[in-house]
Amino acid sequence: MPLSKPSVSVVIPTHNRLSSLSTAIESVLIQTNPCLELIVVDDGSTDGTSAWVSRHFPQVELLSQANFGVSHARNRGIEKASGQWIALLDSDDRWYENKLEVQVNAIESNPNYRLCHCDEHWIRRGKRVNPKHKHQKYGGDVFQHCLPLCAISPSAVLLRQDLLMQVGMFDESLPACEDYDLWLRISSQEPVLYVDQALLEKTGGHADQLSQRFPAMDQFRLQALAKLLRSGTLSEQHAQLALQTFREKFTIYSNGARKRNRRDELRLLNDTYAELIDPHFFGQD
């Protein structure tokens, strides 16, 4: 008897995005490899999202909550999920109809991997744009590639539930860069599988995107890197790479605070990360 295919639960967090949510949901429902369940988490929308989803998509599992942020919404959806695998989809993105089929086939052929991601097409203001070289995707040991910026898109990911139980879920204390934080924790522990095929459209440029609300995203990357460095879970090689990236970002961010004469922020930065900017950290000269 053939083994059953991996079961996939899909989680879509959303907040006031009725204009794009239908497209995201429909892109899941038309998958050539159907998911086990689709969970939409309404994160405190004020545009009637919950009522609209209930009316138009009664087959969708709907969770409604106050506006706690995308990390909280994703985590609640993941906790509710019953599938062996979790697929994430942002409410302004859309999958191509074979997205799950291609990734499920990939993990069946590579059963030792617990995270699979894929390439994507970028859409800005209705037009396709080419990502820069720094956004190139990789597979295998991707830790070094995840250090400068978020190298894995949530909407491109298929990951095992037990992996999240091991490394922890999205850090709800981070207002942004919560995905950067999670991919670093995962890639520091094990390799990832990459499908070199664009299986979705990632839409950007919205005023409500976190990158628009928080122009200095490195403040949150510094938090994520510091937490990881202090965890004691990194190999020596990964720790040195992470420390180097932390200090580069710290220098740039603190120089910006100094240039703008934000002395209180600069003092707080130095106090918060004192041991990490100490040249003797990790026994360095």
C-alpha positions in Angstrom: 0.0 0.0 0.0 1.5 3.4 -1.0 2.2 5.9 1.8 -0.2 8.7 2.1 0.9 12.2 1.0 2.1 14.7 3.6 -0.9 16.5 5.2 -0.6 20.3 4.8 -2.4 23.0 6.9 -2.4 26.5 5.4 -2.4 29.5 7.6 -3.3 33.0 6.3 -3.0 35.9 8.8 -4.8 39.1 7.7 -5.6 42.6 8.9 -7.8 44.9 6.9 -6.9 43.4 3.6 -10.3 42.6 2.0 -9.1 43.9 -1.3 -6.5 41.1 -1.7 -7.7 38.4 0.7 -10.1 36.8 -1.8 -7.3 36.2 -4.2 -5.1 34.7 -1.5 -7.8 32.3 -0.4 -8.8 31.3 -3.9 -5.2 30.5 -4.8 -5.2 28.0 -1.9 -8.5 26.4 -2.8 -7.5 25.7 -6.5 -4.3 23.9 -5.6 -3.6 20.8 -7.6 -2.5 19.2 -4.3 -5.3 20.1 -2.0 -4.5 21.1 1.6 -5.9 19.4 4.6 -7.4 22.7 5.9 -7.2 26.4 5.4 -7.1 28.6 8.5 -7.6 32.3 8.2 -6.7 34.4 11.3 -8.4 37.8 11.3 -6.1 39.9 13.4 -8.5 42.6 14.6 -9.7 43.8 11.2 -12.1 46.7 11.2 -13.2 46.2 7.6 -15.6 43.3 8.2 -13.1 40.6 7.3 -14.5 37.9 9.6 -18.1 38.3 8.4 -17.0 38.4 4.8 -14.9 35.2 5.1 -17.8 33.4 6.9 -20.2 34.4 4.2 -18.1 33.8 1.1 -15.8 31.0 2.2 -17.7 28.8 4.8 -15.3 25.9 4.2 -12.4 28.0 5.6 -11.5 27.6 9.3 -11.8 31.2 10.7 -10.1 32.5 13.8 -10.9 36.0 15.0 -8.8 37.9 17.6 -7.9 41.4 18.7 -5.1 43.1 16.8 -2.0 41.5 18.3 0.1 41.5 15.2 1.2 39.1 12.5 3.3 36.9 14.7 0.5 36.3 17.2 -1.9 35.6 14.3 0.4 33.1 12.6 1.1 31.3 15.9 -2.6 31.0 16.7 -3.2 29.5 13.3 -0.3 27.1 13.6 -1.5 26.0 17.1 -4.9 25.3 15.6 -3.5 23.3 12.6 -3.8 19.5 12.5 -1.5 18.9 9.5 2.0 17.4 9.7 3.2 20.3 7.5 2.4 24.0 7.8 2.2 26.3 4.7 2.1 30.1 5.3 0.5 32.6 3.0 0.4 36.4 3.5 -3.0 37.9 2.6 -1.5 40.1 -0.1 0.3 37.2 -1.9 -1.1 34.5 -4.1 0.2 31.0 -4.9 0.3 29.5 -8.4 -2.0 26.4 -8.6 0.8 23.9 -8.5 2.7 25.4 -5.5 1.8 22.7 -3.0 2.1 19.9 -5.5 5.7 20.8 -6.5 6.8 21.3 -2.9 5.1 18.1 -1.6 6.8 16.2 -4.4 10.1 17.8 -3.4 9.8 16.8 0.3 8.7 13.3 -0.6 11.9 13.0 -2.7 14.0 14.5 0.1 12.4 13.2 3.3 15.2 14.4 5.6 14.4 18.1 5.2 11.9 19.8 7.5 11.7 23.2 5.7 11.2 23.7 2.0 11.0 27.0 0.3 10.7 28.1 -3.3 11.4 31.0 -5.6 8.8 33.7 -6.3 7.8 36.5 -8.7 7.7 40.0 -7.2 4.8 42.4 -8.0 5.0 46.1 -7.3 2.2 48.4 -8.3 0.8 45.7 -10.6 4.0 45.1 -12.5 6.6 42.3 -12.2 10.0 43.5 -11.0 13.3 41.7 -10.7 14.7 41.1 -7.2 18.3 42.3 -6.6 21.2 39.8 -6.3 21.1 40.1 -2.5 17.6 38.5 -2.6 18.8 35.4 -4.3 17.4 32.2 -2.7 19.5 29.2 -1.6 19.2 25.7 -0.2 21.3 23.6 2.1 23.2 25.4 4.9 21.7 28.8 4.3 22.5 30.4 7.7 25.1 32.8 6.2 22.7 33.9 3.5 20.0 34.6 6.1 22.1 36.9 8.2 22.0 40.1 6.1 18.3 40.1 5.5 15.3 37.9 5.3 16.3 35.3 2.7 13.1 33.1 2.9 9.6 34.4 2.3 6.8 33.2 4.6 4.5 32.6 1.6 7.1 30.4 0.0 7.6 28.1 3.0 6.4 24.6 3.8 7.7 23.4 7.1 7.1 20.6 9.6 5.1 21.1 12.7 7.6 19.3 14.8 10.4 21.6 13.6 8.4 24.6 15.0 7.9 22.7 18.3 11.6 22.2 18.5 12.9 25.7 17.7 9.9 27.7 18.8 7.4 29.7 16.7 7.3 33.3 15.7 8.6 35.8 18.3 5.6 37.9 19.2 7.8 40.5 21.0 9.2 41.6 17.6 7.1 44.2 15.8 8.9 43.3 12.5 11.6 40.9 11.2 9.8 38.0 13.0 10.4 35.9 9.9 14.1 36.8 9.8 14.3 35.7 13.4 12.7 32.3 12.8 14.6 31.5 9.7 17.9 32.2 11.6 16.9 29.9 14.4 16.0 27.1 12.0 18.9 27.5 9.5 21.3 27.5 12.5 20.1 24.0 13.3 19.6 22.2 10.0 19.8 22.6 6.2 16.7 23.6 4.2 15.4 22.4 0.9 15.0 24.9 -2.0 12.9 24.5 -5.1 14.3 26.7 -7.8 11.0 27.5 -9.4 8.7 30.5 -8.9 5.5 29.1 -7.4 3.9 32.3 -6.2 3.5 36.1 -6.6 4.7 38.2 -3.7 3.1 41.7 -3.7 4.8 44.7 -2.1 4.7 48.4 -1.9 1.6 48.7 0.4 1.5 51.5 2.9 0.5 49.0 5.6 3.5 46.7 5.1 5.8 46.5 8.1 8.8 47.6 6.0 6.9 50.8 5.4 5.9 51.3 9.0 9.4 50.6 10.3 12.0 52.1 7.9 14.9 51.2 10.2 14.3 47.4 10.1 17.8 46.7 11.4 16.8 47.6 14.9 14.7 44.4 15.0 17.4 42.4 13.2 19.8 43.5 16.0 17.3 42.1 18.6 17.0 38.8 16.7 20.8 38.4 16.3 21.5 39.3 19.9 18.9 36.8 21.2 20.5 34.1 19.0 24.1 34.9 20.0 23.1 34.8 23.7 21.2 31.5 23.3 24.4 29.4 23.3 22.9 27.2 20.6 25.2 28.2 17.7 28.2 26.3 16.4 31.5 28.2 16.6 31.4 29.0 12.9 27.8 30.2 12.9 28.5 32.3 16.1 31.4 34.1 14.5 29.3 34.8 11.3 26.4 36.1 13.4 28.6 38.2 15.6 30.3 39.8 12.5 26.9 40.6 11.0 25.6 42.0 14.4 28.6 44.3 14.7 28.2 45.5 11.1 24.5 46.3 11.6 25.2 47.8 15.1 27.8 50.2 13.6 25.5 51.3 10.9 22.5 51.8 13.1 24.5 53.6 15.9 26.2 55.9 13.4 22.7 56.8 12.2 21.6 57.6 15.7 24.8 59.6 16.3 24.3 61.6 13.0 20.7 62.5 14.1 21.9 63.4 17.6 19.7 60.8 19.2 21.9 60.5 22.3 19.4 58.7 24.5 18.9 56.0 21.8 22.6 55.7 21.3 23.1 55.2 25.1 20.4 52.6 25.2 22.0 50.7 22.3 25.4 50.6 24.0 23.8 49.5 27.3 21.6 46.8 25.7 24.3 45.2 23.7 27.4 46.0 25.8 28.8 42.5 25.9 28.2 41.9 22.2 30.2 45.0 21.1 33.0 44.2 23.6 36.0 43.0 21.6 36.6 40.2 24.1 33.2 38.6 23.4 33.9 35.0 22.4 37.5 35.4 23.6 38.4 37.7 20.7 41.4 40.0 21.0 
